[in-house]
Amino acid sequence: MVLERIQKENDIQKIAKEDLPVLAQEIREFLVEKISRTGGHLASNLGVVELTMAMHLCFHLPEDKIIWDVGHQSYTHKILTGRREGFDELRKYGGMSGFPKRKESQCDAFNTGHSSTSISAGLGYVEARDIRGEDYHVISVIGDGALTGGMAFEALNNASHLEKNFIVVLNDNQMSISQNVGGMSRYLDGIRTADAYTNLKKGLEKAIRKIPSGGDQILSHLRKTKSSIKQLFVPGMFFEDMGITYLGPVDGHNLKELIRAFREAKKVKGPVLLHVLTKKGKGYLPAEEEPSRFHGTEPFDIRSGKPLKKKEKDSYTDVFAKVMYDMGEKEPSLVAITAAMEDGTGLAPFHRKYRNRFFDVGIAEGHAVTFAAGLAAGGLKPVFAVYSSFLQRAFDQIIHDVALQNLPVVFAVDRGGLVGSDGETHQGIFDLSYLSMIPNMTVMAPKNKWELADMLRFAIGYTGGPVAIRYPRGTAYDGYKMFRQRVRYGQAEIIFDEEDIAIISVGHMFETAANVRERLKEAGLNASLVNARFVKPLDEECVASLAKEHILLVTIEENVKSGGFGERVLDYVSRMELACKVVTITLPDDYIEHGSVDMLRKEVMLDEESIYKKILTVYAGIQHQTVSDKGDQ
């Protein structure tokens, strides 16, 4: 196998040219085999095999810096830097990350996980390089989907002043996760179809190169003067007009063309954008036919491409999708927004039925929030469905444009809490904290599938300001259906009312909390169980009542401790000088790496066994202290 000759970075440069197509094929076979077992990002990685190989052939790592936007397409990069054996533990706890990680390898120049960041980070490297008087190349790889993000435009604008080399690779596969939308997509489509220009440009360059002396200088001069011929054939001249040399488009699966293009790009004195056309899922037919499904896939059967694990129950996303679909008919002012995640957030059915009330704004979360604010100000009822970790990107817009004006925007915050294998950049563990600190914001979390449906209907009908409903990834809990009290603003739901110990559960931690209570009962202890429902506003009346009847209040949430629900309860009890002890059971104030959710919960002691033992220990300590106090008297 040619692949076995790759043991460390730059080994690809020792491979004979005639063996490189074989290596590309072996890499694709390797990726399909491994990801079919572990799950992961398949389609995006299959699409950049030749592109990655070309960069590793033309640059020397780790001295040269390759920065991957988002980073879920970095698997071939990991293979070519000697991490092939790590794929057996890909995205597993303690194993190799599915994204670039500086702590994992010197060849990973920058940690990524969210989109539209690579040009900014690359520009930082370039300026640092020049200030320190160092000499290396910086290559930022960004997808056409990520180029819709405003941060990418800000970085391009800032990079246009450079007088030294900075290479931006535009990996154009006409997709982000779903099909791309918007003006940039149409612009790039115009470039892709400008065959007359492309053929003319190739012929002209070939002819100029044959000039015995000065051919390269002439080409350089033509680039600097922004050839008027180019103006006729390429729509807009967007990049060139910004002061960024444009090269391409180049066939992203033709190694010879890619290598030649990179060699040209290295000669440019200033910022250069190399436009590369790739096919998402290249080389594996099921991924080519369904690139969205194979963007991030669970383990699957290689022959058929079908998932190994059959879907049995509704997910929280499925419940959200059904309620949105139904409410669309009842509420003509209801509109839905996504930031390039139509399928992932469950809005596809709503889109199919209510096409003029559905908006995909592309990868642009900040814009999505302010756009929603405008829709609300205009008299509509916008629901922005977004993953928790991606909503972080629009924090300022939530405060300034929505909450400050107290506009009735609904935030459907999917993937709240631990999401597992995607790791630190995707764990939705800060949302309860950063949303709760915002004035006018209401924050809710359902205990089961039925309550999510009730909360969404409540939020759509609520006109008092913005509402965020936070729910997790995965199968929706369907227990405790008989406990379905009407949702009333700011009121918790008491499930069992006893004495001594009170457990207050937030959202999807309810199943664990209910199981812990059962074990406490089996141990002979009295325990109440409360479903918080509202993280903000806090049901202070309920907390005060519980404090009178219980000596221990236990809050359970899958959120960091700082600023979370537990701290709000603790603060209230302290301010009111209530006579009970409060224990907050939370995630640590830290970033949590990749792994299965069950494994991660055990590691951070948020699993059923750990919570049960902690409550027993604390309760025993209170009892002991009470006996001691009586003895002292």
C-alpha positions, 0 to 999 in steps of 0.5 A, a space after each residue: 500500500 502506498 498509504 503505509 509509506 505515510 508515517 509523518 508529515 512531509 512523507 508525501 513528498 517522497 512518493 513518486 508522481 505515478 503513485 499519487 493517484 493510487 494514494 488518493 484512492 487508498 485514502 478514500 477507501 481508508 476514510 470510508 472504512 473507518 468512518 463507517 465504524 466510528 461515524 464522523 464527517 465523511 462527505 466533506 473529507 472525501 471532497 478534499 483529498 486531492 486538495 489536501 495532498 496538493 497542499 502537503 506536496 507544495 508546502 512544508 509542515 509544520 513550518 508552513 501553516 494550513 488553517 482549516 475553516 470549520 475543520 471537519 474536512 481535516 481528516 486527510 490532513 491528519 492522515 498525511 501528518 502521521 495520525 492514521 492509527 488514531 482513526 480507530 478512536 476517532 471522536 471517542 473519549 480520549 481519542 483523536 478529535 474530528 477537528 484540528 487541535 494544536 495540542 494534538 499535533 504541531 501541524 494543526 496550526 489553529 483550533 477550529 470548529 465554527 465557520 468563517 474564521 480561517 481567514 482572520 486567523 490566517 491574517 493574524 499569522 501573516 502579520 505575526 510572521 512579518 513582525 517577527 521577521 520569519 519566513 513561512 507560508 500561510 494558507 487559509 482554507 475556507 468553503 463557499 458556504 463559510 464565505 457567507 459568514 460576515 467574519 470572512 468578508 471582514 477578514 478579506 477586507 482587512 487582508 487586501 492591504 497586504 504586500 506579502 504572500 497570503 494564500 486563501 483557498 476557496 474550496 467550492 463544492 456548492 454546499 455548506 451542510 445543506 445547499 448554499 443560498 444567497 448572492 455569494 453562491 450565485 456569484 460563484 456559480 457565475 465564475 464556475 460557468 464562465 468557461 469562455 474566460 477560463 479557456 481563454 485564460 488557460 490558453 493565454 497563460 500557456 502561450 505567455 509561458 513559452 516566451 523564452 525570457 520574461 514569461 513569468 514577469 509578464 503574467 505577474 504584470 497582467 495580474 497586477 493590472 487586472 486584465 480588462 479581458 477578465 473584466 469582460 468574462 468574470 461576473 463582478 470581479 469581486 475579489 480582484 476589485 478588493 485588491 486580492 489576486 484571483 486564481 482559478 477556478 481549478 479542478 479540485 480533483 486534478 493534482 497536476 492542476 492544483 500543484 501548478 496553481 499553488 506554485 503560482 499562488 506562492 509567487 504572488 506578493 500580497 493576498 491571493 485567492 485560489 478558487 478550487 472546485 470540488 465535489 462533496 462525497 467524491 469517490 463514494 456513491 452514497 455520499 455523492 448522492 446524499 452529501 447532506 446526510 453524509 456530512 456528519 454521519 453515524 456508523 453505516 453499512 459501506 455497501 448500502 450506505 444505510 445507518 447501522 442503527 435504526 431510528 426508533 423514537 422521535 428526537 427533540 428535533 423531530 418534535 420541534 419540526 412537527 409542532 412548527 409544521 402544525 403551528 404554521 397553519 394556525 398562526 399565519 404570522 409564524 415565520 422560521 429562520 435557519 442559518 444553513 441548517 434546514 435539515 439539522 434543525 428540523 425546519 425542512 417540513 415547514 419549508 416545504 409547506 410554507 415556502 414564503 415564510 421560511 428563510 435560510 440566511 446561510 452561515 450567518 448567525 448574527 445576521 439571522 438574529 437581527 433579521 429575526 428582530 426586524 421581522 418581529 418589529 414588522 409584526 411577524 412571529 419569527 422562530 430562529 432554530 439554531 444549535 446552541 454552540 452556534 447561537 453563541 456567535 450572535 450574542 451581541 445581536 441577541 442583547 442589542 437588537 432583540 432583548 433591548 427592544 423586547 421583541 417577541 423572537 423565539 430561539 429554538 436552541 437545539 443541541 443544548 448540553 453535551 452533544 458528544 463526539 464533536 467535542 469542545 467547539 460543539 458542546 452546548 454547555 454555556 447557553 443557560 448562563 449567557 442567555 439568563 444574564 440578558 434582561 428581558 430574555 425568558 429561558 425555558 427547558 422541557 423535561 420531555 417531548 410532550 413539554 417541548 411541544 407545550 413550551 413551543 406553543 406557549 412561546 409562539 403565543 407569548 408577546 411579552 418579549 424574547 423566549 429561548 427554549 433549550 433542548 438536547 440532541 438525540 432521542 426525546 424522553 417520553 416518560 412522565 407523560 401524565 405530569 403535564 401541567 399547563 405551562 404558566 409563565 415563570 412557574 415550576 412544576 412540582 412532580 412529587 412533594 415530600 420533605 427533607 430533600 428536594 431535587 430541582 431538575 432543569 430540562 432533559 436532566 429530568 430523567 436522571 433526576 427522577 431515577 435518582 429520586 427513586 433510589 433515594 426512596 429505596 434507601 428510605 429517604 424522603 425526596 421531592 422532585 421539581 421540574 424547573 421549566 423556567 431557568 429565567 425567570 426563577 420561580 422564587 415562590 417555589 424555591 422559598 416554599 421548598 426551603 421551608 419544608 426541606 433541609 437540602 435543595 439539589 439543583 441538576 443541570 447540564 450547563 457550566 456552573 458559572 451563571 447557571 440555574 443552580 447559582 441563581 437558586 443559591 443566590 436567592 436562598 442566600 439573599 433571603 437567608 433561607 434555612 436550607 443547604 443548596 447543592 448545585 450539580 453542574 458541568 465544570 467551568 471548563 471545555 469538555 472534549 469529545 466522547 459519548 454523552 454517557 461517558 462524558 457524564 460519568 467523567 464529570 460526575 453528572 451521571 445517575 450514580 455520581 449524583 446519587 452518591 453526592 446527595 447521600 454524602 451531603 445529606 449524611 453530613 447535614 444529619 451529622 451536623 444536626 446531631 452535633 448541634 443538639 449535643 452541644 446544646 
